[in-house]
Amino acid sequence: MPSAQHLRAHIEANLAKRIPSALTPLPRLVFPVALTGIPELDALLNGGLPVGAISEIVGPECSGRTSLALTFVAAMTQAGKVCAWVDVSDTLHPESAAALGVDLSRLLWIRCGAVAPNRKSWSRLEQGLRVSDLLLQGGGFSCIVLDLGSLSAEYALRVPLATWFRFRAAAERLQSNVVLLTQHGCSRNSAGLVLRLEALRLEALRLDPGSELSQHSTIFTGLQHRAELTRQRSNVLPLRKPPQNVQAAQWQAKTVWAGRR
């Protein structure tokens, strides 16, 4: 009786013209990645944020989501790439972005709440989604950040699932990074990566009584952040589901006056 290896070779030889390597598994493919600019996160994510996918960064205020996104955009613009920031609530500070290294000449800033600050949240959200859709249709942007961080779950969860599917398909087609900033996860299965952020502790410097700022006992110098990886999708699903271990990383975001990493 011929061995299994012999039968396999015989079948592949007969099907070679129609189906090359019929019984040989295809190599496992993964998304290409782009460095975030934070070594601890890049190590956790095996290289960075996935290119051609939606990366959702979830966390409350001061959790580090905007700082992470700006650090990523800084790395992209310094590499000569063009990015867009869709600011639903008009909360981005260009001075802070520039201090983190963002090349503002390569960043398109769309301020959804600038013309009419008193517009309802849903109206600004609709504008942000329409603008993001147009940017993805037009192409030319290596990274598009959609900042919904100021919106409550009431509004974020009302976005139709078809919208995120359309954004995911466009990101795959253009091989662009779509970074979604939220307080509550809303992209569901459309996201190729989901990170949940939290602030661990405040970092402060205790001053010498003889210093020029002796009237202040301490100066705020940064925050310690923690990111937990809750979803990371590859292009090919494994035959056997691996055990789900909690994966997390910590890093410190320093203020400009304390020196950046």
KANORFEN-V100076 format. One record per residue. D_LAST is the distance of its C-alpha to the last C-alpha in Angstrom with 2 decimals. Layout:
<<D_LAST> <D_LAST>>
This chain:
<<65.87> <62.98> <59.57> <56.72> <54.91> <58.09> <58.54> <54.99> <55.43> <58.78> <57.46> <54.53> <56.99> <59.30> <56.56> <54.62> <55.93> <55.25> <52.22> <50.34> <48.94> <50.43> <49.70> <46.39> <43.34> <40.85> <37.46> <34.87> <32.80> <29.37> <27.38> <25.18> <21.53> <18.58> <14.96> <13.05> <9.62> <8.79> <10.09> <11.92> <13.69> <14.56> <16.17> <18.05> <19.26> <20.29> <18.29> <17.32> <19.43> <23.07> <24.40> <27.75> <27.36> <26.50> <23.35> <23.90> <21.12> <23.06> <22.25> <23.38> <21.96> <18.54> <18.02> <14.90> <16.95> <16.40> <12.62> <12.82> <15.43> <13.75> <10.67> <13.54> <15.60> <13.03> <13.03> <16.81> <17.56> <15.68> <17.93> <20.87> <21.77> <23.23> <22.28> <24.07> <23.19> <26.32> <25.87> <28.83> <28.48> <27.03> <23.97> <21.20> <19.85> <19.37> <17.64> <14.85> <14.75> <14.66> <11.85> <9.68> <11.12> <14.41> <17.34> <19.91> <22.76> <22.19> <21.98> <25.29> <25.12> <28.21> <28.90> <31.54> <32.19> <32.11> <35.81> <37.24> <34.86> <37.66> <38.18> <38.38> <35.47> <37.47> <38.29> <34.66> <33.80> <36.66> <35.46> <31.95> <33.53> <35.92> <33.27> <31.12> <34.36> <35.15> <31.77> <32.17> <35.74> <34.98> <32.11> <29.83> <26.56> <24.06> <22.48> <24.20> <22.59> <25.34> <24.16> <26.81> <24.68> <27.04> <30.18> <32.05> <33.30> <36.69> <35.59> <32.98> <35.48> <38.16> <36.58> <39.02> <37.96> <39.38> <36.71> <33.88> <36.04> <36.47> <32.76> <32.14> <34.93> <33.66> <30.12> <31.76> <34.04> <31.44> <28.73> <26.29> <23.58> <24.82> <22.28> <24.16> <22.68> <25.22> <26.05> <28.71> <28.93> <31.46> <31.26> <32.96> <33.80> <32.56> <28.88> <27.75> <24.75> <24.36> <21.36> <21.99> <19.20> <19.52> <17.79> <18.33> <17.79> <16.64> <14.42> <16.07> <16.46> <20.11> <21.32> <23.75> <27.18> <27.61> <24.56> <25.12> <23.95> <26.26> <27.89> <24.89> <24.41> <20.82> <17.94> <15.97> <12.22> <11.27> <12.80> <13.06> <14.11> <16.50> <17.71> <21.19> <22.53> <26.07> <27.17> <26.49> <29.37> <30.36> <33.07> <35.59> <36.53> <37.20> <40.83> <39.96> <37.48> <34.91> <34.29> <31.73> <29.17> <26.47> <23.11> <19.95> <16.26> <13.98> <10.31> <8.76> <7.94> <7.35> <9.72> <9.72> <11.75> <9.63> <6.71> <3.77> <0.00>>
